[in-house]
Amino acid sequence: MSGGQGPTASELLQEARARFAGADLDDPATEARILVGGLLHLSATGLVTHGFEPVSEDDVVMIRAAIDRRLNHEPVYRILGEREFYGLSLRLSAATLEPRPDTEILVDTMLPHVRRLESQIGNIHILDIGTGTGAICLALLRECPKAMGVGSDISSEALETARGNAERNGLAARFRTVQGSWFEAIHERFHVIVSNPPYIASSVISTLAPEVKDFDPPTALDGGLDGLDAYRAIAKDAARFLYQNGMIGVEIGYDQRETVTSVFEGAGFSLVEAVRDYGQNDRVLVFEFQH
């Protein structure tokens, strides 16, 4: 490199890609682009147009440290500290699940129901149980300007993250948080309840990829012995917190459609819709209460 300058953005990108490929990561090119681009605040196009520019010494150190963290299985978006979800930029914290594209399907699925209720009722109330980053509730609020939302979580750190995300996306006036397990801190009714609860059976957690088991908070993963604890807790009490004609939308594991449906049917709900994810696995179930 001429003039003793440090590596360029392109060279760092190649370095990251080569090290990721050497470590057998699934998609080294994409991961390298997201990581290096994210740290340098450059889009995919920006990485090309600014690729020849040398990177400051501090940034080189930061990027190489981040490459090492990724090779230690820390997910790219955790290293960046934020992730895009449904057009929102969301900060992550150690106490929150990293929002995944599959969860956007829950938002997509619930939106028509929320809009229909909004057109019938006007101002509707949404509860997001186990809100984490606030992703699901905030995405619905952004799409439905008259809706108000409550995010509940057992973790005060998660709720702090969610409030910050509401603030940075201009939704703080319509979003508030409550701390507690399931419905214990809830004292009002809602038109829509949504949740991406912990649904992995306890015994399976040790077999998950290190990216998940070592970096997502265990309370956001562990669904008890059979993975259904959260659904039982939600189904048992939800009717008391729903207005008439209210809806519930939950994310589920790929093999849980029948078991989760029977949990909710046992509590007086009926299945309205079942939706699959991009990999054609069952992912979202929508229920309404039979008054």
C-alpha positions in Angstrom: 0.0 0.0 0.0 1.5 3.3 -1.1 2.5 6.0 1.3 2.3 3.8 4.3 -1.5 4.2 4.5 -3.7 1.6 6.2 -6.0 -0.8 4.4 -8.9 0.5 2.3 -12.6 -0.3 2.9 -12.4 -2.8 0.1 -9.4 -4.5 1.5 -11.0 -4.8 5.0 -14.1 -6.2 3.3 -12.0 -8.9 1.5 -10.2 -9.6 4.8 -13.5 -10.1 6.6 -14.9 -12.3 3.8 -11.8 -14.5 3.7 -11.7 -15.0 7.5 -15.4 -15.8 7.6 -15.1 -18.2 4.7 -12.2 -19.9 6.4 -14.4 -20.3 9.5 -17.1 -21.9 7.4 -19.8 -19.3 8.2 -22.9 -19.8 6.1 -22.8 -16.6 4.0 -19.3 -15.0 4.4 -19.8 -12.4 1.7 -23.1 -11.1 3.1 -21.9 -11.1 6.7 -18.7 -9.3 5.8 -20.7 -6.6 3.9 -23.2 -6.1 6.7 -20.5 -5.9 9.4 -17.9 -3.8 7.6 -20.6 -1.6 6.0 -22.4 -1.2 9.3 -19.3 -0.2 11.2 -18.2 2.3 8.6 -21.8 3.6 8.1 -21.7 2.7 4.4 -24.4 1.0 2.4 -23.6 -1.8 0.0 -23.3 0.8 -2.8 -21.2 3.0 -0.5 -18.8 0.2 0.1 -18.3 0.0 -3.6 -18.0 3.8 -4.3 -15.8 4.4 -1.2 -14.0 1.1 -1.4 -10.7 2.6 -2.5 -10.5 5.1 0.4 -8.1 4.2 3.3 -9.8 3.6 6.6 -8.6 5.4 9.8 -6.4 3.5 12.2 -9.1 3.5 14.9 -11.6 2.1 12.5 -9.3 -0.6 11.3 -8.8 -1.7 14.9 -12.5 -1.6 15.5 -13.3 -3.7 12.4 -10.7 -6.3 13.1 -12.0 -6.6 16.7 -15.5 -7.0 15.3 -14.3 -9.7 12.9 -12.8 -11.6 15.9 -16.1 -11.3 17.8 -18.0 -12.7 14.8 -15.5 -15.6 14.6 -16.4 -16.2 18.3 -20.0 -16.7 17.1 -21.4 -13.4 18.2 -24.1 -12.5 15.7 -23.3 -9.6 13.3 -26.3 -7.4 14.4 -25.3 -7.9 18.1 -21.9 -6.6 17.3 -23.4 -3.6 15.4 -25.8 -3.1 18.3 -28.8 -2.5 16.1 -30.9 -4.2 13.5 -33.5 -3.1 11.0 -37.0 -4.6 11.5 -40.0 -3.7 9.4 -38.4 -0.4 8.3 -37.5 0.6 11.9 -34.0 0.9 13.2 -33.9 -1.0 16.5 -31.2 -1.0 19.2 -30.4 -4.4 20.7 -29.3 -5.2 24.3 -28.2 -8.3 26.1 -31.6 -8.6 27.6 -33.5 -8.6 24.2 -34.0 -11.2 21.6 -32.5 -10.1 18.3 -35.6 -9.5 16.0 -35.6 -11.9 13.1 -37.1 -11.5 9.6 -39.5 -14.4 10.4 -41.1 -12.2 13.1 -42.0 -9.6 10.4 -44.5 -12.2 9.3 -46.4 -11.7 12.6 -46.6 -8.0 11.8 -47.7 -8.7 8.2 -50.3 -11.1 9.4 -51.8 -8.9 12.1 -51.8 -5.6 10.1 -55.0 -6.3 8.2 -56.8 -7.3 11.5 -55.5 -4.2 13.2 -56.6 -2.0 10.3 -60.0 -3.6 10.2 -60.5 -3.0 13.9 -59.1 0.5 13.5 -61.7 1.3 10.8 -64.5 -0.1 13.0 -63.4 1.3 16.4 -61.0 4.2 15.8 -58.3 4.3 18.5 -57.3 0.8 19.2 -55.0 -0.6 21.9 -52.3 -3.2 21.3 -50.5 -5.3 23.9 -47.1 -6.9 23.1 -46.2 -9.5 25.7 -42.5 -10.1 26.1 -41.8 -7.1 24.0 -38.0 -7.2 24.1 -36.8 -4.5 21.7 -40.4 -3.4 21.1 -40.1 -4.7 17.5 -43.6 -6.1 17.0 -45.6 -3.4 18.8 -43.6 -0.5 17.3 -43.9 -1.9 13.8 -47.7 -2.1 14.2 -47.9 1.4 15.7 -45.8 2.8 12.8 -48.3 1.3 10.3 -51.4 2.3 12.3 -51.1 6.0 13.3 -54.2 6.0 15.6 -53.2 2.9 17.6 -51.7 3.0 21.1 -49.4 0.3 22.4 -48.1 -1.3 25.6 -45.0 -3.4 25.7 -44.7 -5.8 28.7 -41.6 -7.7 29.8 -40.1 -9.2 32.9 -36.8 -7.5 32.2 -36.3 -3.8 33.1 -33.3 -3.7 30.8 -35.4 -5.0 27.8 -38.1 -2.3 28.6 -35.4 0.4 28.7 -34.3 -0.8 25.2 -37.9 -0.8 24.0 -38.5 2.7 25.2 -35.3 3.9 23.6 -36.4 2.3 20.3 -39.9 4.0 20.5 -38.1 7.3 21.0 -35.6 6.9 18.2 -38.4 6.0 15.8 -40.8 8.8 16.8 -43.3 6.5 18.5 -42.8 7.3 22.2 -46.0 9.3 22.5 -48.1 6.2 21.6 -46.0 3.5 23.4 -45.5 2.7 27.1 -44.0 -0.2 29.0 -45.0 -2.3 32.0 -42.8 -4.7 33.9 -44.1 -8.1 34.9 -44.6 -11.7 33.9 -47.4 -12.3 31.4 -50.5 -10.4 32.6 -49.5 -9.8 36.2 -48.9 -6.1 35.6 -51.8 -5.6 33.1 -54.9 -3.8 34.4 -56.7 -2.8 31.2 -58.2 -4.3 28.0 -56.9 -4.4 24.5 -58.2 -5.0 21.0 -55.1 -6.8 19.9 -52.6 -8.9 21.8 -49.4 -10.0 20.1 -46.4 -12.1 21.3 -43.3 -13.8 20.2 -42.9 -15.8 23.4 -40.1 -18.2 24.4 -41.1 -21.5 22.7 -38.0 -23.7 22.6 -38.2 -26.8 24.8 -35.7 -26.5 27.7 -33.8 -29.7 26.7 -33.2 -28.4 23.1 -31.5 -25.1 24.1 -28.1 -26.7 24.5 -28.2 -28.0 20.9 -28.9 -24.5 19.4 -26.3 -22.7 17.4 -23.9 -20.7 19.7 -25.1 -17.5 18.0 -28.5 -18.2 19.6 -27.8 -20.0 22.8 -24.8 -17.9 23.8 -26.1 -14.4 22.9 -29.9 -14.4 23.0 -31.2 -14.1 26.6 -32.2 -17.6 27.9 -35.6 -16.3 29.2 -36.5 -15.3 25.7 -35.8 -18.8 24.4 -36.8 -21.3 27.1 -40.5 -22.4 26.8 -40.3 -25.0 29.5 -40.3 -28.8 29.3 -42.4 -29.0 26.1 -41.9 -25.4 24.9 -45.5 -24.5 25.5 -45.4 -22.8 28.9 -45.8 -19.3 27.5 -48.8 -20.2 25.3 -50.5 -21.8 28.3 -49.9 -18.7 30.4 -51.2 -16.4 27.7 -54.2 -18.5 26.7 -55.3 -19.0 30.3 -55.8 -15.2 31.1 -56.0 -13.5 27.7 -59.8 -13.4 27.4 -60.0 -11.1 30.5 -57.8 -8.5 28.9 -59.4 -8.5 25.4 -62.3 -6.4 24.2 -65.1 -8.2 22.4 -63.9 -9.3 18.9 -60.3 -8.8 20.0 -57.6 -10.8 18.4 -54.4 -12.6 19.5 -51.4 -13.2 17.2 -48.5 -15.4 18.3 -45.3 -16.6 16.7 -44.7 -20.4 17.1 -42.0 -22.9 16.5 -42.0 -24.9 13.3 -43.7 -28.0 14.8 -46.1 -26.3 17.2 -49.2 -25.4 15.1 -51.4 -28.3 16.4 -50.3 -28.1 20.1 -50.5 -24.3 20.4 -53.9 -24.3 18.6 -55.2 -26.9 21.1 -53.9 -24.9 24.1 -55.8 -21.8 22.8 -58.9 -23.8 21.8 -59.0 -25.3 25.3 -59.2 -21.7 26.7 -62.2 -20.8 24.5 -60.4 -19.3 21.5 -60.8 -20.3 17.8 -58.1 -20.3 15.2 -58.7 -17.6 12.5 -55.5 -17.9 10.5 -52.3 -19.9 10.3 -49.3 -18.5 8.3 -46.1 -20.0 7.2 -42.6 -18.4 7.1 -40.3 -18.0 4.1 -39.0 -21.6 4.7 -42.6 -22.9 4.6 -42.7 -23.7 8.3 -45.7 -22.8 10.4 -44.8 -19.5 12.1 -47.9 -17.4 13.1 -51.3 -18.3 14.5 -54.1 -15.8 15.0 -57.0 -16.5 17.4 -60.2 -14.8 18.4 -62.2 -15.4 21.6 -65.6 -16.9 21.3 -67.8 -14.8 23.6 
